[in-house]
Amino acid sequence: MKSVMTVKAFKNLQTTSALCKAASVTRGQLRLYEEEGLIAPQSRTEAGYRQYGNETLDRLRAILHLKQLGLTLAEIALLLSDRDHGVLDEQAIQQLAGEVLSKIDERIAGLQVIRGYLAPVAMGDMSVLQDDDCNFVVEFMTALSAEKTKRRA
């Protein structure tokens, strides 16, 4: 039996292309999130094309923000599942928050090391480039320069 959809509900559906553009994600990301159970199309056209409701855009934005915080897709799936079912395991969320904070602290520490090498170079002090531990900065700057040259061509 086919479900009946009102004209208003039909107009509120988005195609895969429109959703990807609105959320700034690729089709591959959208399919991955669907495979992982993070999102689902609201319906399909007779030709089999996916159609997504407006709430999917908000959900995608939440997924992207959680990824930026360093959560894995599995962790995001657990959080969204708990939220979808109206049950939040406060102890699990507290543990997850602690793990995310540790990841953030590790990233900050790594960035501070890199900054320690780049800041003198940005100020014109090239002596830091002679440090054996600093080879990555030279490689990074060389690759960056090559990428800029490639874009101009």
Secondary structure, DSSP 8 states (H G I E B T S, - for coil): ------HHHHHT-EEHHHHHHHHT--HHHHHHHHHTTS---SEE-TT--EEE-HHHHHHHHHHHHHHHTT--HHHHHHHHHHHHTT---HHHHHHHHHHHHHHHHHHHHHHHHHHHHHHHHHTT-GGGGGSGGGHHHHHHHHHHHHHHHHHH-
